[in-house]
Amino acid sequence: MKRWTTGEVSKQRNISIRTLRYYDQIKLLTPSFKDEHGKRYYSEEDLFQLEKIIVLKSLSLPLEEIRLLLDQLTYKQILISHYNYLQEQSSKLQTSIANTTSLINMIDVEQDLSWDHISKLVQQSQSTTRKWIDYFQDDEKILLQNTIPSLSNNDEITHQYILLLNQVESYIDQGIQADSLQGIEIANKLIELSDMTFQGDDNLIEKFWKVRKLPAEETGLYPISTDVLEFVERCINYVSTK
């Protein structure tokens, strides 16, 4: 039967000898064998106990709780709990990545980004219970989740929408009208992007546009000013009726 010294276990599992001796001292993990010279050795069963301790520690459990759980949970049960923990951490990481991407894109949308605006967006994301996607049917959700532009995405279509929003903001500031040549150009580009995004489904485009005009606090969508939304609507209506 193979046995391992404290030094061998320390090296293989990258755990300090001091930590292993501490576990022995508090009776959390005591080597099962001792030779005639008093040297202690770990059995394979001991090492599985050590693996349990390592996983449970990664879940931020205190040693006293770990002691209570060691004999109550199998190694597989502990691994499953660790898997669930990692899934949760992965989800949090993806959320953090999406939030950071959103902030990067927000800087492109709003050249003068204020902390008050960021704070409101964070509070909105935490308090919103119904997201824009909930307004759609299941089959529509699949299409929209994969194609709809979002500040949390870093794709080309999203960047094109951001550029168009910047242009609209600029035109409004300059007093340029929606039925101008610039407005017509904006409308044509938006119609082209919408056809790509919604795969030419006019009903879905109209449905999304209605949701887009609802308060951001209700939908969870990135807030776009009423002036911009009205400009976009006017220039598209103008082009559509020509």
Secondary structure, DSSP 8 states (H G I E B T S, - for coil): ---EEHHHHHHHHT--HHHHHHHHHTTSS--SEE-TT--EEE-HHHHHHHHHHHHHHHTT--HHHHHHHHTTS-HHHHHHHHHHHHHHHHHHHHHHHHHHHHHHHHHHH-SS--HHHHHHHHHHHHH--S-GGGGS-HHHHHHHHHHS--TT--SHHHHHHHHHHHHHHHHHHHT--TTSHHHHHHHHHHHHHHHHHHTT-HHHHHHHHHHHTS-HHHH------HHHHHHHHHHHHHHHT-
